Amino acid sequence: MLSHLFKQAPVAMIFIDPVNNQILQANLQAQALFSLDAEKLGSYTVSQFFPDCLDKLMLFTQQVFEHGSAWSNDLSISINQQSITLDINAITLDEGVLLSCQLASVCFQHYYQSLAESNYQSGLLHWSKSETIYQEIERQNQMLLTAVGDGIYGVDKKGNATFVNEAAIKIIGWKKSELIGKNIHHMIHHSHADGSHYAVNHCPIFAAFNDGEVHSMDEEVFWSKSGKAIPVEYTSTPLKDNGELIGAVVVFRDISKRKETEQKLLNALQQVDSLKQRLEMENAYLQEEINADFNHQQIIGQSESVKHMVHQIELVAPTDANVLITGESGTGKELIARAIHDASHRKNRSFIRVNCAAIPAELFESEFFGHVKGAFSGAISDRVGRFELANDATLFLDEVGEIPLQLQGKLLRVLQEFQFERVGESKTRTVDVRVICATNQNLKALVEQNKFREDLYFRLNVFPIHSPALRDRIEDLPLLVNHFINKICLRSNLAAAKVSMAQMQYLSRYSWPGNIRELENIIERQIILAKGNKLSFECLNQDLPMAEIQLNNAHPELISAQQQKDIERTNLINALVRTKGKVYGQSGAAELLNLKPTTLSSKLKKYGINRQIYTN
Ligand SMILES: Nc1ncnc2c1ncn2[C@@H]1O[C@H](COP(=O)(O)OP(=O)(O)OP(=O)(O)O)[C@@H](O)[C@H]1O
């Protein structure tokens, strides 16, 4: 059995006796390998078989004897004059040494083949491991790109989109397939927020892959698919491959909410600012009022006309109706306006007074509606107008007939729509203002002369109240005289002055062109001039023209030279009353009378008229 196995073994085997230098047996594979039959092989000695490497053979044999086995791959034999190196494994057996032989070249081949195979296998394994790792990294990157709330997209050197994440799609509304490969600037960045063209060579995203710098912006918009401009902040970071710029990655964020909040904050600040301005103005206005020492007293009088007027005040005060108060200067029109305000539901807010006669024509609009900084030269800061100041309160337009025609339309609009714009601003503001007007002019006549808009006149004249002249309610005189004496003496810390019946007669006979204001001024002057506490009004004798002179239109030829002088004197006084003692300049008495101021001054001197009496 064993000899059969030896014979049929799949490798070449020879059994040698090294001591006697004999080849004892060779199996079939050995015969095939060495191209010798068994008999021929048996005729060789061992040293004849390995003729060129006897020294190596001896060393090898010694190794086998020493260790029981040995391996060599550099023993050569010569077959058909060809040297063949063998790969030999040897073991010692009882009677000799068994050599298992293969061609060394074949062994090498097998060895390298198996090495290559194993490398290949381990390479494949490594590769598949690496692939798995890369897949995992890619998966994590994708997860990151998908999970982040910021929009992210990549662009190549031409500015075409290479990838877009979910957040970007959500923000700008374009599908991935609609963006990939498309020029991203032209798709979402073509225009500025105001719609003007955004040239690609100005685009910081493109700049990133031209200059290699990171570009950040927070004041731009991306356009959504629906055409909506989305405020964004973004960073464009250049991408490099082996040092060469290949594109950019853009990370952006929708800042609409932030912008909205900023805008709200800005609006709130503006509102605070305008409220502050309004409070400052209101404060300044109230200060003016305090300085002006306005008489907040009641309306004095028991005459039927005063009773009627008070009844009208009571009727109209609780409503928000516009009121037009007519009457001569000094009859108490402002007092009536204040009484209406004080009896209205607006009484806890300000009563804002505007003297229309005192405003230069070019400043009317700004005075009424305010202006913004820079609206005209001199507009160095924003200013709240009187309408805004009087919001929720009452606005009293004194001398309303003086409002220039070109502004009357705007006044009508605010009275009808409660809306206006500050000068230099397009923003429309809304107010809730109750307007009370006063005039000593005949507004109807002004309408007929096309100096006052008829529609405005009707709008103002919703509820007219007439303030009667003092001469038409002379029965109120004693009450008024006492009232002013008490007021002035109290203020000046003087003992109450007295007026005899005779002196009261002088007062009653006077025509009072300056009405109650004139009465108050004269009483004050006489209190100052009085010796003791008795007041004298004989001086009014010189100032009696209107009472004494009743022009008879039917017989003008009867007017004497003296009467003519008296008429002129009265006319001068009336002019001074109307202009509150102002002689010179715009709306001064000289202008009203069409006289040179110097001429008027000399006439006043000639007639002994003291203009100071008529200043308020
Ligand atoms: N009935 C009255 N009782 C008490 N004081 C009065 C009365 N009427 C007017 N006065 C006083 O007379 C002065 C002038 O009144 P007021 O300024 O209201 O007149 P006006 O008609 O508005 O004058 P103008 O048209 O010149 O502006 C004020 O000091 C006011 O207090």
The ligand as an ORCA input file, in Angstrom:
! r2SCAN-3c Opt
* xyz 0 1
  N     -67.218    137.371     27.645
  C     -66.005    137.552     28.121
  N     -65.773    137.452     29.427
  C     -64.554    137.659     29.923
  N     -63.487    137.959     29.198
  C     -63.634    138.050     27.904
  C     -64.893    137.858     27.282
  N     -64.742    137.989     25.957
  C     -63.440    138.289     25.745
  N     -62.788    138.319     26.907
  C     -61.362    138.595     27.069
  O     -60.980    139.506     26.069
  C     -59.718    139.234     25.532
  C     -59.830    139.016     24.039
  O     -60.590    137.855     23.818
  P     -60.270    136.866     22.636
  O     -58.784    136.825     22.407
  O     -60.955    135.616     22.894
  O     -60.914    137.644     21.447
  P     -60.901    137.295     19.918
  O     -62.216    137.599     19.388
  O     -60.403    135.932     19.743
  O     -59.816    138.315     19.389
  P     -59.007    138.312     18.009
  O     -60.006    138.214     16.913
  O     -58.271    139.578     18.009
  O     -58.116    137.127     18.103
  C     -59.257    138.028     26.272
  O     -58.397    138.396     27.315
  C     -60.499    137.400     26.804
  O     -60.283    136.697     27.980
*
